[in-house]
């Protein structure tokens, strides 16, 4: 079973934006990375938590309390 500590700060940030319903394009624009980089991070998130979709990753995030955490911006 994956834990929050298994995800990087950037992965947590992207997962929070997914929970807000943002598209890959919107996420990329908001945090100043390419859409391909968003996809790369999402693939890493899915692998780490055992998810196969945004929906499964969102359910995992809610279950693990990410939805209640303030969004962190990596330094």
Secondary structure by P-SEA (a helix, b strand, c coil): ccccccccaaaaaaaaaaaacccaaaaaaaacccaaaaaaaaaaaaaaaccccaaaaaaaaaaaccccccccccc
